[in-house]
Amino acid sequence: MIRLISQIKKILSDSAIGRSFLIYFGFGLFNSLIPFLLIPILTKHLNPSQYGLIAIFQGVLNILVATIGLGIDGAVGVKYFSLDRARFNTYLFNAIILMLTSFSLVFGLSFVFQAWLTEILGLEISWIRIAIISSIFQLASSLLLSVLQSSGRVISYGIFQAIQIIINMSASILLVTYLETPESGRILGIIISTITCGTLAFIILIRKSTCRVNFSDLRDISSFGVTLLPHLVAGSIYAVLDRFIVNNALGQDSAGKYFLALQFSLPILMIGDAFNKVFAPWVFKHASLLGRPILRISHLMAATFFFTAFVYGLLIYRLFPSIVGVGYDAARDILSTLIFSSACTSAAYAYVNYIYVFRYNWILSIVTPASVVLYLILGQIVVPSIGIEGMAYISLTVKALALAAILSSSIIIFNRNY
């Protein structure tokens, strides 16, 4: 225990991780609080079926971001620490080129497979194409945030995120309140904020980068993305598959109730994300100095996430009726299950960076697709008969198994390298 405390003090001293965590946590709390405040407004103007349509659109957008993104923001975040600034700026430009190329390919394919996409995604093709266009702007924002995170500019990181969420919520409130189709208003709010901040991100990135095509950089970025692509695409599907399963099996009404319960689990994910935004750059930067004490810190953080989920779950269950409008009572019954499911995801953040830093990406390319397959199989069997409660239990089971796989892999990696 003394060695563990000593290692924690060393990390805090060497990287200012404590200060950075508090800043990330503060901005993350702000960014999570605003959507929370929006829930009473949305549930007043939207019925569960309309809420379900929003859930499907956001799910499609998340899948497109992962598919088009090719893990480019991750490659840039890792390379930031191994290249000098002039060389990195060239690498950044080639990352933008590859990202735009991927977007053009997917946008073109949407015209070839439009009938199939409409049927399988449950959205009109116009909304799907708008989601594709929005995804490139979201990717620009993600790429800028990766650079800000790696460079330790946590204030700028938080402000940029806060601007996007404020625009998102302000536009959504205005449009949901005054449009005849309030669900379209919420979707348009997402699109307006994404394109506005994405345009700003593109301007900043282009000004920062050195406009020189380097085929070696293109190959390096592509190789990083190709090994992670099954994980990234499957991961994005994994993150939203539950709402698609509920929508197909039970309809948009049930999907809306399920999605609302998911919204209440976001603070636990926010805490894990805040930790990872500080911890991941530290691991990448000090990879050669890592030892077994750092793994004990990961164990401690994982336990903290689960304890926080327990306390938060008790609190939010009691407050739920006073926050949410009528018609969403079924969402309350699955709150605790989904909150602990999110705790599993946050706990995985404490271990997954060891897989990245030692280039065992293939592990994630097995674990995540396997989780998707398990989701699909169990979802088809359980959800039609048990309902959204069954989907919540499936989510917890699959994410707990994924955490166990990532945890055991991290321990094996440490045994091989130390």
C-alpha positions as CSV (number, residue, x, y, z in Angstrom):
1,M,0.0,0.0,0.0
2,I,2.9,2.4,0.8
3,R,4.4,1.7,-2.6
4,L,1.0,2.3,-4.3
5,I,0.6,5.7,-2.5
6,S,4.2,6.6,-3.5
7,Q,3.5,5.8,-7.1
8,I,0.3,7.9,-7.1
9,K,2.3,10.8,-5.6
10,K,4.9,10.4,-8.3
11,I,2.3,10.5,-11.1
12,L,0.7,13.6,-9.6
13,S,4.1,15.3,-9.3
14,D,5.5,14.4,-12.7
15,S,2.4,15.1,-14.9
16,A,0.1,17.3,-13.0
17,I,-2.5,14.6,-13.5
18,G,-4.5,15.6,-10.4
19,R,-5.0,19.2,-11.7
20,S,-5.8,18.0,-15.2
21,F,-8.3,15.4,-13.9
22,L,-10.1,18.1,-11.9
23,I,-10.3,20.3,-15.0
24,Y,-11.5,17.5,-17.2
25,F,-13.9,16.4,-14.5
26,G,-15.3,20.0,-14.1
27,F,-15.9,20.5,-17.8
28,G,-17.2,16.9,-18.1
29,L,-19.7,17.7,-15.2
30,F,-20.8,20.9,-17.0
31,N,-21.2,19.1,-20.3
32,S,-23.2,16.3,-18.6
33,L,-25.3,18.7,-16.5
34,I,-26.7,20.6,-19.5
35,P,-28.2,17.6,-21.3
36,F,-29.5,16.5,-17.9
37,L,-31.3,19.9,-17.6
38,L,-32.7,19.3,-21.1
39,I,-34.4,16.0,-20.1
40,P,-37.5,17.7,-18.5
41,I,-38.0,19.8,-21.6
42,L,-37.6,17.0,-24.1
43,T,-39.8,14.6,-22.2
44,K,-42.5,17.3,-22.0
45,H,-42.5,18.0,-25.8
46,L,-41.6,14.5,-27.1
47,N,-43.4,11.3,-26.6
48,P,-41.4,8.0,-26.2
49,S,-41.7,7.2,-29.9
50,Q,-40.3,10.6,-31.0
51,Y,-37.5,10.2,-28.4
52,G,-36.8,6.8,-30.0
53,L,-36.3,8.4,-33.4
54,I,-33.7,10.7,-31.9
55,A,-32.0,7.7,-30.3
56,I,-31.7,6.0,-33.7
57,F,-30.3,9.1,-35.5
58,Q,-27.6,9.6,-32.8
59,G,-26.8,5.9,-33.0
60,V,-26.3,6.1,-36.8
61,L,-24.2,9.2,-36.4
62,N,-21.9,7.4,-33.9
63,I,-21.5,4.4,-36.2
64,L,-20.6,6.7,-39.1
65,V,-18.0,8.7,-37.0
66,A,-16.2,5.4,-36.2
67,T,-16.4,4.0,-39.7
68,I,-15.2,7.1,-41.5
69,G,-12.8,8.1,-38.7
70,L,-10.6,5.0,-39.0
71,G,-9.0,5.7,-35.6
72,I,-7.2,8.7,-37.1
73,D,-7.6,10.8,-33.9
74,G,-6.0,7.9,-31.9
75,A,-3.1,7.7,-34.3
76,V,-2.5,11.4,-34.1
77,G,-2.7,11.3,-30.3
78,V,-0.1,8.6,-30.0
79,K,2.3,10.2,-32.6
80,Y,2.2,13.6,-30.8
81,F,4.8,12.3,-28.3
82,S,7.2,10.6,-30.8
83,L,7.5,13.4,-33.4
84,D,9.0,16.9,-33.2
85,R,6.4,19.7,-33.8
86,A,7.4,20.4,-37.4
87,R,7.2,16.7,-38.3
88,F,3.9,16.3,-36.4
89,N,2.3,19.2,-38.3
90,T,2.9,17.3,-41.5
91,Y,1.6,14.1,-40.0
92,L,-1.5,16.1,-38.9
93,F,-2.2,17.3,-42.5
94,N,-2.0,13.7,-43.9
95,A,-4.4,12.6,-41.2
96,I,-6.9,15.3,-42.5
97,I,-6.4,14.1,-46.1
98,L,-7.1,10.5,-45.1
99,M,-10.2,11.5,-43.1
100,L,-11.6,13.4,-46.1
101,T,-10.9,10.5,-48.5
102,S,-12.7,8.1,-46.2
103,F,-15.7,10.5,-46.0
104,S,-15.9,10.9,-49.8
105,L,-16.0,7.1,-50.2
106,V,-18.7,6.5,-47.6
107,F,-20.8,9.4,-49.0
108,G,-20.6,8.0,-52.5
109,L,-21.6,4.5,-51.3
110,S,-24.7,6.0,-49.7
111,F,-26.1,6.5,-53.2
112,V,-25.3,3.0,-54.2
113,F,-26.9,1.3,-51.2
114,Q,-29.5,3.8,-50.3
115,A,-32.5,1.4,-50.3
116,W,-30.6,-1.1,-48.1
117,L,-29.4,1.6,-45.7
118,T,-33.0,3.0,-45.3
119,E,-34.3,-0.5,-44.5
120,I,-31.7,-1.6,-42.0
121,L,-31.2,1.7,-40.2
122,G,-34.9,2.7,-40.1
123,L,-34.2,6.3,-41.2
124,E,-35.1,8.2,-44.4
125,I,-32.1,8.4,-46.8
126,S,-32.1,12.2,-46.4
127,W,-31.4,11.9,-42.7
128,I,-28.7,9.3,-43.3
129,R,-26.9,11.6,-45.8
130,I,-27.2,14.5,-43.3
131,A,-25.7,12.2,-40.7
132,I,-22.8,11.3,-43.1
133,I,-22.1,15.0,-43.7
134,S,-22.3,15.8,-40.0
135,S,-19.9,12.9,-39.2
136,I,-17.0,14.6,-41.0
137,F,-17.4,17.7,-39.0
138,Q,-17.6,15.7,-35.8
139,L,-14.4,13.9,-36.8
140,A,-12.7,17.3,-37.3
141,S,-13.7,18.2,-33.7
142,S,-12.5,14.9,-32.4
143,L,-9.1,15.3,-34.2
144,L,-8.7,18.8,-32.7
145,L,-9.6,17.5,-29.3
146,S,-7.1,14.7,-29.6
147,V,-4.4,17.3,-30.3
148,L,-5.4,19.5,-27.4
149,Q,-5.5,16.5,-25.1
150,S,-2.1,15.2,-26.1
151,S,-0.6,18.7,-25.8
152,G,-2.0,19.1,-22.3
153,R,-4.2,22.1,-23.2
154,V,-7.0,21.0,-20.9
155,I,-8.7,24.4,-20.6
156,S,-8.9,24.8,-24.4
157,Y,-10.2,21.2,-24.6
158,G,-12.9,21.8,-22.1
159,I,-14.0,25.2,-23.6
160,F,-14.3,23.7,-27.1
161,Q,-16.5,20.9,-25.8
162,A,-18.6,23.3,-23.7
163,I,-19.2,25.6,-26.7
164,Q,-20.4,22.6,-28.8
165,I,-22.8,21.4,-26.0
166,I,-24.1,24.9,-25.4
167,I,-24.9,25.4,-29.1
168,N,-26.4,21.9,-29.2
169,M,-28.7,22.5,-26.2
170,S,-29.7,26.1,-27.1
171,A,-30.6,25.2,-30.7
172,S,-32.5,22.1,-29.5
173,I,-34.6,24.0,-26.9
174,L,-35.5,26.6,-29.5
175,L,-36.4,24.2,-32.3
176,V,-38.1,21.6,-30.1
177,T,-40.3,24.3,-28.6
178,Y,-41.4,26.0,-31.8
179,L,-41.3,23.3,-34.6
180,E,-44.4,21.3,-35.4
181,T,-42.2,18.2,-35.4
182,P,-40.2,18.5,-32.2
183,E,-38.1,15.4,-32.9
184,S,-36.7,17.1,-36.0
185,G,-35.9,20.1,-33.9
186,R,-33.7,18.0,-31.5
187,I,-31.9,16.3,-34.5
188,L,-31.4,19.7,-36.1
189,G,-29.9,21.0,-32.8
190,I,-27.3,18.2,-33.0
191,I,-26.5,18.9,-36.6
192,I,-26.2,22.7,-36.1
193,S,-23.7,22.3,-33.2
194,T,-21.7,19.6,-35.0
195,I,-21.3,21.6,-38.2
196,T,-20.5,24.9,-36.4
197,C,-17.8,23.5,-34.2
198,G,-16.5,21.1,-36.9
199,T,-16.0,24.1,-39.2
200,L,-14.1,25.9,-36.5
201,A,-12.0,22.8,-35.9
202,F,-11.2,22.4,-39.6
203,I,-9.9,26.0,-39.7
204,I,-7.7,25.5,-36.6
205,L,-6.3,22.2,-37.8
206,I,-5.5,23.5,-41.3
207,R,-3.8,26.6,-39.9
208,K,-1.7,24.4,-37.6
209,S,-0.8,21.7,-40.1
210,T,1.9,21.8,-42.8
211,C,0.3,21.2,-46.2
212,R,2.6,18.4,-47.5
213,V,1.5,15.0,-48.6
214,N,3.6,12.2,-47.1
215,F,2.9,8.7,-48.3
216,S,4.8,7.2,-45.3
217,D,2.5,9.1,-42.9
218,L,-0.6,8.0,-44.9
219,R,0.6,4.3,-44.6
220,D,1.3,4.7,-40.9
221,I,-2.1,6.2,-40.1
222,S,-3.8,3.6,-42.3
223,S,-2.0,0.7,-40.6
224,F,-3.0,2.0,-37.2
225,G,-6.6,2.4,-38.3
226,V,-6.8,-1.0,-40.1
227,T,-5.7,-3.0,-37.1
228,L,-8.2,-1.1,-35.0
229,L,-11.0,-0.8,-37.5
230,P,-12.9,-4.0,-36.4
231,H,-12.7,-2.7,-32.8
232,L,-13.8,0.9,-33.8
233,V,-16.7,-0.1,-36.0
234,A,-17.8,-2.9,-33.7
235,G,-17.3,-0.6,-30.8
236,S,-19.6,2.1,-32.2
237,I,-22.2,-0.5,-33.1
238,Y,-21.7,-2.0,-29.6
239,A,-22.4,1.4,-28.0
240,V,-25.7,1.9,-29.8
241,L,-26.8,-1.7,-30.8
242,D,-29.1,-2.0,-27.7
243,R,-31.3,0.8,-28.9
244,F,-31.5,-0.7,-32.4
245,I,-32.4,-4.1,-30.9
246,V,-35.1,-2.6,-28.8
247,N,-36.5,-0.5,-31.7
248,N,-36.7,-3.6,-34.0
249,A,-38.2,-5.9,-31.4
250,L,-40.5,-3.5,-29.4
251,G,-40.8,-0.3,-31.5
252,Q,-39.8,3.3,-31.2
253,D,-41.9,3.9,-28.1
254,S,-39.8,1.3,-26.1
255,A,-36.6,2.5,-27.7
256,G,-37.4,6.0,-26.4
257,K,-37.9,4.8,-22.9
258,Y,-34.7,2.8,-23.0
259,F,-32.7,5.7,-24.4
260,L,-33.9,8.0,-21.7
261,A,-32.6,5.5,-19.1
262,L,-29.3,5.5,-20.9
263,Q,-29.1,9.2,-20.6
264,F,-29.1,8.9,-16.8
265,S,-26.1,6.6,-16.9
266,L,-23.9,9.2,-18.7
267,P,-22.4,10.8,-15.6
268,I,-20.7,7.5,-14.8
269,L,-19.2,7.4,-18.3
270,M,-18.2,11.0,-17.9
271,I,-16.2,10.3,-14.8
272,G,-14.4,7.4,-16.5
273,D,-13.8,9.5,-19.6
274,A,-12.3,12.4,-17.5
275,F,-10.0,9.9,-15.9
276,N,-9.0,8.4,-19.2
277,K,-8.3,11.8,-20.9
278,V,-5.6,12.4,-18.3
279,F,-4.4,8.9,-17.7
280,A,-4.0,7.9,-21.4
281,P,-1.6,10.6,-22.4
282,W,0.5,9.9,-19.3
283,V,0.7,6.2,-20.2
284,F,1.7,7.0,-23.8
285,K,4.3,9.5,-22.7
286,H,5.9,7.3,-19.9
287,A,5.4,3.9,-21.5
288,S,9.0,2.9,-20.8
289,L,8.7,3.7,-17.1
290,L,5.5,1.7,-16.3
291,G,5.7,-1.0,-13.7
292,R,3.3,-3.1,-11.6
293,P,2.4,-0.3,-9.2
294,I,0.6,1.5,-12.1
295,L,-1.6,-1.6,-12.5
296,R,-2.7,-1.3,-8.9
297,I,-3.8,2.3,-9.5
298,S,-6.0,0.9,-12.3
299,H,-7.5,-1.5,-9.9
300,L,-8.2,1.3,-7.4
301,M,-9.8,3.5,-10.1
302,A,-12.0,0.6,-11.3
303,A,-13.3,0.0,-7.8
304,T,-14.0,3.7,-7.4
305,F,-16.1,3.7,-10.5
306,F,-18.3,0.9,-9.2
307,F,-18.7,2.5,-5.8
308,T,-19.7,5.8,-7.4
309,A,-22.2,4.0,-9.6
310,F,-23.8,2.4,-6.5
311,V,-24.3,5.7,-4.7
312,Y,-25.4,7.5,-7.8
313,G,-27.9,4.8,-8.7
314,L,-29.6,5.0,-5.3
315,L,-29.9,8.8,-5.6
316,I,-31.1,9.0,-9.2
317,Y,-33.8,6.3,-8.6
318,R,-35.4,8.5,-6.0
319,L,-35.2,11.7,-8.0
320,F,-36.4,10.2,-11.3
321,P,-40.1,11.0,-10.9
322,S,-39.4,14.7,-10.2
323,I,-37.2,15.0,-13.3
324,V,-39.0,13.2,-16.1
325,G,-42.3,13.9,-17.8
326,V,-45.2,11.5,-17.9
327,G,-45.1,8.3,-20.0
328,Y,-41.5,7.2,-19.1
329,D,-42.1,5.2,-15.9
330,A,-40.7,2.0,-17.4
331,A,-37.3,3.7,-17.8
332,R,-37.0,3.9,-14.0
333,D,-37.0,0.2,-13.6
334,I,-33.8,-0.3,-15.6
335,L,-31.8,2.7,-14.2
336,S,-29.6,0.8,-11.8
337,T,-28.8,-1.9,-14.3
338,L,-27.7,0.5,-17.0
339,I,-25.7,2.6,-14.5
340,F,-23.6,-0.4,-13.5
341,S,-23.3,-1.3,-17.2
342,S,-21.7,2.1,-17.7
343,A,-19.5,1.5,-14.7
344,C,-18.1,-1.5,-16.5
345,T,-17.2,0.7,-19.5
346,S,-15.5,3.3,-17.2
347,A,-13.6,0.5,-15.4
348,A,-12.3,-0.7,-18.8
349,Y,-10.8,2.7,-19.4
350,A,-8.5,2.0,-16.5
351,Y,-6.9,-0.9,-18.3
352,V,-7.3,-0.4,-22.1
353,N,-4.4,2.0,-22.6
354,Y,-1.9,-0.8,-21.8
355,I,-3.2,-2.7,-24.8
356,Y,-2.7,0.4,-27.0
357,V,0.7,1.4,-25.8
358,F,2.2,-2.1,-26.3
359,R,0.4,-2.4,-29.7
360,Y,-1.8,-5.4,-28.8
361,N,-4.7,-3.7,-30.7
362,W,-5.7,-7.1,-32.1
363,I,-7.1,-8.0,-28.7
364,L,-9.7,-5.3,-28.9
365,S,-10.4,-6.4,-32.5
366,I,-11.5,-9.7,-31.0
367,V,-13.2,-8.6,-27.8
368,T,-15.4,-5.9,-29.3
369,P,-16.8,-7.8,-32.3
370,A,-17.4,-10.8,-30.0
371,S,-19.4,-8.5,-27.7
372,V,-21.5,-7.3,-30.7
373,V,-22.2,-10.9,-31.7
374,L,-23.2,-11.8,-28.1
375,Y,-25.4,-8.7,-28.0
376,L,-27.2,-9.8,-31.2
377,I,-27.7,-13.4,-30.1
378,L,-29.0,-12.6,-26.6
379,G,-31.0,-9.6,-27.9
380,Q,-33.0,-11.7,-30.4
381,I,-33.7,-14.3,-27.7
382,V,-34.4,-12.2,-24.6
383,V,-35.8,-8.8,-25.6
384,P,-39.0,-9.9,-27.5
385,S,-40.2,-11.8,-24.4
386,I,-38.9,-9.7,-21.5
387,G,-38.8,-6.2,-22.9
388,I,-36.4,-3.4,-22.1
389,E,-35.5,-5.0,-18.8
390,G,-34.0,-7.9,-20.7
391,M,-32.0,-5.5,-22.8
392,A,-30.6,-3.8,-19.7
393,Y,-29.5,-7.1,-18.2
394,I,-27.9,-8.1,-21.5
395,S,-26.0,-4.8,-21.6
396,L,-24.7,-5.3,-18.1
397,T,-23.7,-9.0,-18.8
398,V,-21.9,-8.3,-22.1
399,K,-20.0,-5.2,-20.8
400,A,-19.0,-7.1,-17.6
401,L,-17.5,-9.9,-19.8
402,A,-15.7,-7.3,-22.0
403,L,-14.2,-5.7,-18.9
404,A,-13.1,-9.1,-17.7
405,A,-11.4,-9.8,-21.1
406,I,-9.6,-6.4,-21.1
407,L,-8.5,-6.8,-17.5
408,S,-7.1,-10.3,-18.0
409,S,-5.3,-9.1,-21.2
410,S,-3.7,-6.2,-19.3
411,I,-2.4,-8.5,-16.6
412,I,-0.9,-10.8,-19.2
413,I,0.7,-7.9,-21.0
414,F,2.3,-6.7,-17.8
415,N,3.6,-10.2,-17.1
416,R,5.2,-10.3,-20.5
417,N,6.8,-6.8,-20.3
418,Y,7.8,-6.5,-16.6
